Amino acid sequence: MDIKKCIGHKVDLIYVDTSGKFTQRRVNLFAIRNGKARVYDMNKRGFRTLVVDRILAVQAVSVR
């Protein structure tokens, strides 16, 4: 899935950090600019900036 299509939506993603650790995150995706994604991380309850090239998978969360 193209991550740009997910702007404004809640998504689950797989991310690898600078130390090589894989994490699964549920986030609201707000913006993508200059290779970085601005998200609100639901588990950590805070805003984060993620490097887009380190996002390995994205799945939209279905609304019920």
PDB file of N, CA, C and O in Angstrom:
ATOM      1  N   MET A   1       0.844  -1.181   0.000  1.00  0.00           N
ATOM      2  CA  MET A   1       0.000   0.000   0.000  1.00  0.00           C
ATOM      3  C   MET A   1       0.889   1.245   0.000  1.00  0.00           C
ATOM      4  O   MET A   1       1.887   1.305   0.719  1.00  0.00           O
ATOM      5  N   ASP A   2       0.524   2.215  -0.797  1.00  0.00           N
ATOM      6  CA  ASP A   2       1.260   3.478  -0.858  1.00  0.00           C
ATOM      7  C   ASP A   2       0.992   4.274   0.415  1.00  0.00           C
ATOM      8  O   ASP A   2      -0.153   4.606   0.723  1.00  0.00           O
ATOM      9  N   ILE A   3       2.045   4.573   1.139  1.00  0.00           N
ATOM     10  CA  ILE A   3       1.906   5.247   2.429  1.00  0.00           C
ATOM     11  C   ILE A   3       1.273   6.631   2.283  1.00  0.00           C
ATOM     12  O   ILE A   3       0.592   7.091   3.201  1.00  0.00           O
ATOM     13  N   LYS A   4       1.480   7.294   1.164  1.00  0.00           N
ATOM     14  CA  LYS A   4       0.899   8.628   0.972  1.00  0.00           C
ATOM     15  C   LYS A   4      -0.625   8.586   0.946  1.00  0.00           C
ATOM     16  O   LYS A   4      -1.278   9.564   1.309  1.00  0.00           O
ATOM     17  N   LYS A   5      -1.194   7.461   0.521  1.00  0.00           N
ATOM     18  CA  LYS A   5      -2.652   7.314   0.500  1.00  0.00           C
ATOM     19  C   LYS A   5      -3.223   7.173   1.905  1.00  0.00           C
ATOM     20  O   LYS A   5      -4.432   7.303   2.100  1.00  0.00           O
ATOM     21  N   CYS A   6      -2.370   6.910   2.877  1.00  0.00           N
ATOM     22  CA  CYS A   6      -2.811   6.689   4.255  1.00  0.00           C
ATOM     23  C   CYS A   6      -2.811   7.962   5.098  1.00  0.00           C
ATOM     24  O   CYS A   6      -3.211   7.931   6.262  1.00  0.00           O
ATOM     25  N   ILE A   7      -2.371   9.072   4.530  1.00  0.00           N
ATOM     26  CA  ILE A   7      -2.341  10.326   5.292  1.00  0.00           C
ATOM     27  C   ILE A   7      -3.757  10.655   5.755  1.00  0.00           C
ATOM     28  O   ILE A   7      -4.703  10.644   4.968  1.00  0.00           O
ATOM     29  N   GLY A   8      -3.879  10.946   7.041  1.00  0.00           N
ATOM     30  CA  GLY A   8      -5.178  11.249   7.627  1.00  0.00           C
ATOM     31  C   GLY A   8      -5.909  10.034   8.168  1.00  0.00           C
ATOM     32  O   GLY A   8      -7.051  10.143   8.613  1.00  0.00           O
ATOM     33  N   HIS A   9      -5.259   8.872   8.133  1.00  0.00           N
ATOM     34  CA  HIS A   9      -5.901   7.633   8.572  1.00  0.00           C
ATOM     35  C   HIS A   9      -5.069   6.920   9.634  1.00  0.00           C
ATOM     36  O   HIS A   9      -3.883   7.195   9.817  1.00  0.00           O
ATOM     37  N   LYS A  10      -5.728   6.003  10.318  1.00  0.00           N
ATOM     38  CA  LYS A  10      -5.058   5.144  11.293  1.00  0.00           C
ATOM     39  C   LYS A  10      -4.504   3.930  10.556  1.00  0.00           C
ATOM     40  O   LYS A  10      -5.206   3.307   9.760  1.00  0.00           O
ATOM     41  N   VAL A  11      -3.231   3.596  10.825  1.00  0.00           N
ATOM     42  CA  VAL A  11      -2.589   2.462  10.161  1.00  0.00           C
ATOM     43  C   VAL A  11      -1.754   1.662  11.157  1.00  0.00           C
ATOM     44  O   VAL A  11      -1.316   2.178  12.185  1.00  0.00           O
ATOM     45  N   ASP A  12      -1.547   0.392  10.827  1.00  0.00           N
ATOM     46  CA  ASP A  12      -0.561  -0.436  11.512  1.00  0.00           C
ATOM     47  C   ASP A  12       0.657  -0.468  10.611  1.00  0.00           C
ATOM     48  O   ASP A  12       0.533  -0.582   9.392  1.00  0.00           O
ATOM     49  N   LEU A  13       1.839  -0.368  11.210  1.00  0.00           N
ATOM     50  CA  LEU A  13       3.042  -0.414  10.390  1.00  0.00           C
ATOM     51  C   LEU A  13       4.144  -1.177  11.093  1.00  0.00           C
ATOM     52  O   LEU A  13       4.158  -1.311  12.316  1.00  0.00           O
ATOM     53  N   ILE A  14       5.066  -1.674  10.289  1.00  0.00           N
ATOM     54  CA  ILE A  14       6.280  -2.322  10.777  1.00  0.00           C
ATOM     55  C   ILE A  14       7.413  -1.352  10.484  1.00  0.00           C
ATOM     56  O   ILE A  14       7.556  -0.868   9.361  1.00  0.00           O
ATOM     57  N   TYR A  15       8.217  -1.072  11.504  1.00  0.00           N
ATOM     58  CA  TYR A  15       9.272  -0.065  11.403  1.00  0.00           C
ATOM     59  C   TYR A  15      10.558  -0.642  11.976  1.00  0.00           C
ATOM     60  O   TYR A  15      10.535  -1.358  12.977  1.00  0.00           O
ATOM     61  N   VAL A  16      11.669  -0.330  11.342  1.00  0.00           N
ATOM     62  CA  VAL A  16      12.972  -0.750  11.869  1.00  0.00           C
ATOM     63  C   VAL A  16      13.728   0.510  12.284  1.00  0.00           C
ATOM     64  O   VAL A  16      13.893   1.436  11.490  1.00  0.00           O
ATOM     65  N   ASP A  17      14.187   0.534  13.538  1.00  0.00           N
ATOM     66  CA  ASP A  17      14.873   1.730  14.040  1.00  0.00           C
ATOM     67  C   ASP A  17      16.356   1.704  13.680  1.00  0.00           C
ATOM     68  O   ASP A  17      16.829   0.771  13.031  1.00  0.00           O
ATOM     69  N   THR A  18      17.080   2.730  14.103  1.00  0.00           N
ATOM     70  CA  THR A  18      18.494   2.865  13.726  1.00  0.00           C
ATOM     71  C   THR A  18      19.372   1.739  14.264  1.00  0.00           C
ATOM     72  O   THR A  18      20.432   1.460  13.703  1.00  0.00           O
ATOM     73  N   SER A  19      18.939   1.090  15.347  1.00  0.00           N
ATOM     74  CA  SER A  19      19.724  -0.018  15.896  1.00  0.00           C
ATOM     75  C   SER A  19      19.349  -1.362  15.274  1.00  0.00           C
ATOM     76  O   SER A  19      19.930  -2.391  15.621  1.00  0.00           O
ATOM     77  N   GLY A  20      18.370  -1.358  14.345  1.00  0.00           N
ATOM     78  CA  GLY A  20      17.962  -2.584  13.673  1.00  0.00           C
ATOM     79  C   GLY A  20      16.817  -3.312  14.340  1.00  0.00           C
ATOM     80  O   GLY A  20      16.463  -4.414  13.922  1.00  0.00           O
ATOM     81  N   LYS A  21      16.231  -2.725  15.366  1.00  0.00           N
ATOM     82  CA  LYS A  21      15.113  -3.347  16.077  1.00  0.00           C
ATOM     83  C   LYS A  21      13.811  -3.127  15.302  1.00  0.00           C
ATOM     84  O   LYS A  21      13.503  -2.011  14.882  1.00  0.00           O
ATOM     85  N   PHE A  22      13.051  -4.220  15.120  1.00  0.00           N
ATOM     86  CA  PHE A  22      11.770  -4.147  14.437  1.00  0.00           C
ATOM     87  C   PHE A  22      10.671  -3.868  15.452  1.00  0.00           C
ATOM     88  O   PHE A  22      10.643  -4.464  16.529  1.00  0.00           O
ATOM     89  N   THR A  23       9.761  -2.955  15.102  1.00  0.00           N
ATOM     90  CA  THR A  23       8.631  -2.667  15.975  1.00  0.00           C
ATOM     91  C   THR A  23       7.359  -2.617  15.147  1.00  0.00           C
ATOM     92  O   THR A  23       7.369  -2.229  13.979  1.00  0.00           O
ATOM     93  N   GLN A  24       6.258  -3.020  15.781  1.00  0.00           N
ATOM     94  CA  GLN A  24       4.944  -2.872  15.169  1.00  0.00           C
ATOM     95  C   GLN A  24       4.260  -1.719  15.878  1.00  0.00           C
ATOM     96  O   GLN A  24       4.231  -1.666  17.107  1.00  0.00           O
ATOM     97  N   ARG A  25       3.712  -0.797  15.105  1.00  0.00           N
ATOM     98  CA  ARG A  25       3.104   0.396  15.689  1.00  0.00           C
ATOM     99  C   ARG A  25       1.730   0.637  15.085  1.00  0.00           C
ATOM    100  O   ARG A  25       1.504   0.370  13.904  1.00  0.00           O
ATOM    101  N   ARG A  26       0.821   1.139  15.899  1.00  0.00           N
ATOM    102  CA  ARG A  26      -0.472   1.628  15.410  1.00  0.00           C
ATOM    103  C   ARG A  26      -0.414   3.139  15.537  1.00  0.00           C
ATOM    104  O   ARG A  26      -0.229   3.675  16.629  1.00  0.00           O
ATOM    105  N   VAL A  27      -0.573   3.818  14.417  1.00  0.00           N
ATOM    106  CA  VAL A  27      -0.385   5.266  14.391  1.00  0.00           C
ATOM    107  C   VAL A  27      -1.475   5.948  13.575  1.00  0.00           C
ATOM    108  O   VAL A  27      -2.121   5.329  12.729  1.00  0.00           O
ATOM    109  N   ASN A  28      -1.663   7.232  13.846  1.00  0.00           N
ATOM    110  CA  ASN A  28      -2.397   8.119  12.946  1.00  0.00           C
ATOM    111  C   ASN A  28      -1.340   8.840  12.131  1.00  0.00           C
ATOM    112  O   ASN A  28      -0.438   9.465  12.689  1.00  0.00           O
ATOM    113  N   LEU A  29      -1.448   8.758  10.830  1.00  0.00           N
ATOM    114  CA  LEU A  29      -0.465   9.372   9.938  1.00  0.00           C
ATOM    115  C   LEU A  29      -0.941  10.770   9.553  1.00  0.00           C
ATOM    116  O   LEU A  29      -2.002  10.929   8.950  1.00  0.00           O
ATOM    117  N   PHE A  30      -0.149  11.780   9.907  1.00  0.00           N
ATOM    118  CA  PHE A  30      -0.548  13.165   9.660  1.00  0.00           C
ATOM    119  C   PHE A  30       0.083  13.767   8.420  1.00  0.00           C
ATOM    120  O   PHE A  30      -0.595  14.472   7.672  1.00  0.00           O
ATOM    121  N   ALA A  31       1.357  13.512   8.181  1.00  0.00           N
ATOM    122  CA  ALA A  31       2.033  14.159   7.052  1.00  0.00           C
ATOM    123  C   ALA A  31       3.283  13.389   6.672  1.00  0.00           C
ATOM    124  O   ALA A  31       3.874  12.680   7.485  1.00  0.00           O
ATOM    125  N   ILE A  32       3.668  13.548   5.414  1.00  0.00           N
ATOM    126  CA  ILE A  32       4.947  13.034   4.931  1.00  0.00           C
ATOM    127  C   ILE A  32       5.639  14.187   4.219  1.00  0.00           C
ATOM    128  O   ILE A  32       5.095  14.798   3.299  1.00  0.00           O
ATOM    129  N   ARG A  33       6.861  14.465   4.674  1.00  0.00           N
ATOM    130  CA  ARG A  33       7.613  15.581   4.108  1.00  0.00           C
ATOM    131  C   ARG A  33       9.100  15.287   4.222  1.00  0.00           C
ATOM    132  O   ARG A  33       9.581  14.873   5.277  1.00  0.00           O
ATOM    133  N   ASN A  34       9.821  15.501   3.135  1.00  0.00           N
ATOM    134  CA  ASN A  34      11.280  15.326   3.125  1.00  0.00           C
ATOM    135  C   ASN A  34      11.727  13.951   3.620  1.00  0.00           C
ATOM    136  O   ASN A  34      12.724  13.834   4.333  1.00  0.00           O
ATOM    137  N   GLY A  35      10.983  12.913   3.237  1.00  0.00           N
ATOM    138  CA  GLY A  35      11.356  11.554   3.608  1.00  0.00           C
ATOM    139  C   GLY A  35      11.038  11.167   5.034  1.00  0.00           C
ATOM    140  O   GLY A  35      11.504  10.135   5.518  1.00  0.00           O
ATOM    141  N   LYS A  36      10.238  11.995   5.723  1.00  0.00           N
ATOM    142  CA  LYS A  36       9.870  11.711   7.107  1.00  0.00           C
ATOM    143  C   LYS A  36       8.360  11.745   7.267  1.00  0.00           C
ATOM    144  O   LYS A  36       7.671  12.560   6.654  1.00  0.00           O
ATOM    145  N   ALA A  37       7.860  10.842   8.104  1.00  0.00           N
ATOM    146  CA  ALA A  37       6.430  10.762   8.377  1.00  0.00           C
ATOM    147  C   ALA A  37       6.163  11.281   9.786  1.00  0.00           C
ATOM    148  O   ALA A  37       6.825  10.882  10.744  1.00  0.00           O
ATOM    149  N   ARG A  38       5.198  12.160   9.896  1.00  0.00           N
ATOM    150  CA  ARG A  38       4.784  12.682  11.203  1.00  0.00           C
ATOM    151  C   ARG A  38       3.561  11.884  11.622  1.00  0.00           C
ATOM    152  O   ARG A  38       2.537  11.894  10.938  1.00  0.00           O
ATOM    153  N   VAL A  39       3.676  11.188  12.760  1.00  0.00           N
ATOM    154  CA  VAL A  39       2.610  10.294  13.210  1.00  0.00           C
ATOM    155  C   VAL A  39       2.304  10.519  14.686  1.00  0.00           C
ATOM    156  O   VAL A  39       3.118  11.049  15.443  1.00  0.00           O
ATOM    157  N   TYR A  40       1.097  10.096  15.068  1.00  0.00           N
ATOM    158  CA  TYR A  40       0.757  10.007  16.483  1.00  0.00           C
ATOM    159  C   TYR A  40       0.740   8.527  16.815  1.00  0.00           C
ATOM    160  O   TYR A  40      -0.082   7.784  16.280  1.00  0.00           O
ATOM    161  N   ASP A  41       1.638   8.084  17.692  1.00  0.00           N
ATOM    162  CA  ASP A  41       1.767   6.682  18.080  1.00  0.00           C
ATOM    163  C   ASP A  41       0.744   6.383  19.172  1.00  0.00           C
ATOM    164  O   ASP A  41       0.812   6.950  20.262  1.00  0.00           O
ATOM    165  N   MET A  42      -0.203   5.490  18.878  1.00  0.00           N
ATOM    166  CA  MET A  42      -1.285   5.169  19.821  1.00  0.00           C
ATOM    167  C   MET A  42      -0.767   4.499  21.092  1.00  0.00           C
ATOM    168  O   MET A  42      -1.266   4.779  22.182  1.00  0.00           O
ATOM    169  N   ASN A  43       0.225   3.619  20.966  1.00  0.00           N
ATOM    170  CA  ASN A  43       0.735   2.902  22.137  1.00  0.00           C
ATOM    171  C   ASN A  43       1.563   3.800  23.042  1.00  0.00           C
ATOM    172  O   ASN A  43       1.463   3.719  24.267  1.00  0.00           O
ATOM    173  N   LYS A  44       2.375   4.648  22.445  1.00  0.00           N
ATOM    174  CA  LYS A  44       3.239   5.531  23.238  1.00  0.00           C
ATOM    175  C   LYS A  44       2.551   6.836  23.604  1.00  0.00           C
ATOM    176  O   LYS A  44       3.064   7.629  24.394  1.00  0.00           O
ATOM    177  N   ARG A  45       1.380   7.041  23.016  1.00  0.00           N
ATOM    178  CA  ARG A  45       0.568   8.235  23.290  1.00  0.00           C
ATOM    179  C   ARG A  45       1.346   9.524  23.090  1.00  0.00           C
ATOM    180  O   ARG A  45       1.383  10.401  23.953  1.00  0.00           O
ATOM    181  N   GLY A  46       1.963   9.607  21.922  1.00  0.00           N
ATOM    182  CA  GLY A  46       2.724  10.805  21.610  1.00  0.00           C
ATOM    183  C   GLY A  46       3.077  10.884  20.137  1.00  0.00           C
ATOM    184  O   GLY A  46       3.009   9.895  19.408  1.00  0.00           O
ATOM    185  N   PHE A  47       3.452  12.073  19.720  1.00  0.00           N
ATOM    186  CA  PHE A  47       3.860  12.285  18.339  1.00  0.00           C
ATOM    187  C   PHE A  47       5.270  11.760  18.118  1.00  0.00           C
ATOM    188  O   PHE A  47       6.129  11.852  18.995  1.00  0.00           O
ATOM    189  N   ARG A  48       5.490  11.216  16.944  1.00  0.00           N
ATOM    190  CA  ARG A  48       6.785  10.697  16.549  1.00  0.00           C
ATOM    191  C   ARG A  48       7.063  11.125  15.112  1.00  0.00           C
ATOM    192  O   ARG A  48       6.140  11.372  14.335  1.00  0.00           O
ATOM    193  N   THR A  49       8.335  11.207  14.773  1.00  0.00           N
ATOM    194  CA  THR A  49       8.755  11.428  13.393  1.00  0.00           C
ATOM    195  C   THR A  49       9.523  10.189  12.962  1.00  0.00           C
ATOM    196  O   THR A  49      10.533   9.835  13.569  1.00  0.00           O
ATOM    197  N   LEU A  50       9.043   9.533  11.914  1.00  0.00           N
ATOM    198  CA  LEU A  50       9.638   8.292  11.434  1.00  0.00           C
ATOM    199  C   LEU A  50      10.251   8.511  10.059  1.00  0.00           C
ATOM    200  O   LEU A  50       9.700   9.246   9.240  1.00  0.00           O
ATOM    201  N   VAL A  51      11.382   7.881   9.807  1.00  0.00           N
ATOM    202  CA  VAL A  51      12.011   7.928   8.487  1.00  0.00           C
ATOM    203  C   VAL A  51      11.236   6.976   7.574  1.00  0.00           C
ATOM    204  O   VAL A  51      11.125   5.785   7.864  1.00  0.00           O
ATOM    205  N   VAL A  52      10.707   7.500   6.483  1.00  0.00           N
ATOM    206  CA  VAL A  52       9.855   6.716   5.589  1.00  0.00           C
ATOM    207  C   VAL A  52      10.584   5.487   5.053  1.00  0.00           C
ATOM    208  O   VAL A  52       9.970   4.428   4.923  1.00  0.00           O
ATOM    209  N   ASP A  53      11.859   5.595   4.744  1.00  0.00           N
ATOM    210  CA  ASP A  53      12.618   4.455   4.207  1.00  0.00           C
ATOM    211  C   ASP A  53      12.741   3.305   5.204  1.00  0.00           C
ATOM    212  O   ASP A  53      13.078   2.188   4.811  1.00  0.00           O
ATOM    213  N   ARG A  54      12.477   3.554   6.469  1.00  0.00           N
ATOM    214  CA  ARG A  54      12.553   2.498   7.488  1.00  0.00           C
ATOM    215  C   ARG A  54      11.195   1.858   7.774  1.00  0.00           C
ATOM    216  O   ARG A  54      11.103   0.935   8.583  1.00  0.00           O
ATOM    217  N   ILE A  55      10.156   2.338   7.122  1.00  0.00           N
ATOM    218  CA  ILE A  55       8.832   1.730   7.252  1.00  0.00           C
ATOM    219  C   ILE A  55       8.771   0.574   6.260  1.00  0.00           C
ATOM    220  O   ILE A  55       8.840   0.779   5.048  1.00  0.00           O
ATOM    221  N   LEU A  56       8.642  -0.642   6.785  1.00  0.00           N
ATOM    222  CA  LEU A  56       8.706  -1.839   5.945  1.00  0.00           C
ATOM    223  C   LEU A  56       7.347  -2.273   5.421  1.00  0.00           C
ATOM    224  O   LEU A  56       7.258  -2.827   4.326  1.00  0.00           O
ATOM    225  N   ALA A  57       6.277  -2.029   6.193  1.00  0.00           N
ATOM    226  CA  ALA A  57       4.937  -2.447   5.786  1.00  0.00           C
ATOM    227  C   ALA A  57       3.906  -1.518   6.403  1.00  0.00           C
ATOM    228  O   ALA A  57       4.082  -1.008   7.510  1.00  0.00           O
ATOM    229  N   VAL A  58       2.816  -1.310   5.651  1.00  0.00           N
ATOM    230  CA  VAL A  58       1.725  -0.451   6.115  1.00  0.00           C
ATOM    231  C   VAL A  58       0.410  -1.151   5.818  1.00  0.00           C
ATOM    232  O   VAL A  58       0.216  -1.684   4.726  1.00  0.00           O
ATOM    233  N   GLN A  59      -0.493  -1.149   6.793  1.00  0.00           N
ATOM    234  CA  GLN A  59      -1.824  -1.733   6.615  1.00  0.00           C
ATOM    235  C   GLN A  59      -2.843  -0.795   7.238  1.00  0.00           C
ATOM    236  O   GLN A  59      -2.737  -0.452   8.416  1.00  0.00           O
ATOM    237  N   ALA A  60      -3.828  -0.379   6.454  1.00  0.00           N
ATOM    238  CA  ALA A  60      -4.879   0.488   6.981  1.00  0.00           C
ATOM    239  C   ALA A  60      -5.685  -0.274   8.027  1.00  0.00           C
ATOM    240  O   ALA A  60      -5.942  -1.469   7.881  1.00  0.00           O
ATOM    241  N   VAL A  61      -6.080   0.433   9.084  1.00  0.00           N
ATOM    242  CA  VAL A  61      -6.899  -0.156  10.141  1.00  0.00           C
ATOM    243  C   VAL A  61      -8.352   0.058   9.759  1.00  0.00           C
ATOM    244  O   VAL A  61      -8.767   1.187   9.498  1.00  0.00           O
ATOM    245  N   SER A  62      -9.127  -1.020   9.726  1.00  0.00           N
ATOM    246  CA  SER A  62     -10.537  -0.895   9.363  1.00  0.00           C
ATOM    247  C   SER A  62     -11.321  -0.262  10.505  1.00  0.00           C
ATOM    248  O   SER A  62     -11.072  -0.535  11.679  1.00  0.00           O
ATOM    249  N   VAL A  63     -12.267   0.583  10.138  1.00  0.00           N
ATOM    250  CA  VAL A  63     -13.103   1.284  11.116  1.00  0.00           C
ATOM    251  C   VAL A  63     -14.359   0.472  11.334  1.00  0.00           C
ATOM    252  O   VAL A  63     -15.014   0.048  10.381  1.00  0.00           O
ATOM    253  N   ARG A  64     -14.695   0.254  12.610  1.00  0.00           N
ATOM    254  CA  ARG A  64     -15.899  -0.536  12.932  1.00  0.00           C
ATOM    255  C   ARG A  64     -16.849   0.263  13.750  1.00  0.00           C
ATOM    256  O   ARG A  64     -17.915  -0.231  14.117  1.00  0.00           O
TER     257      ARG A  64
END
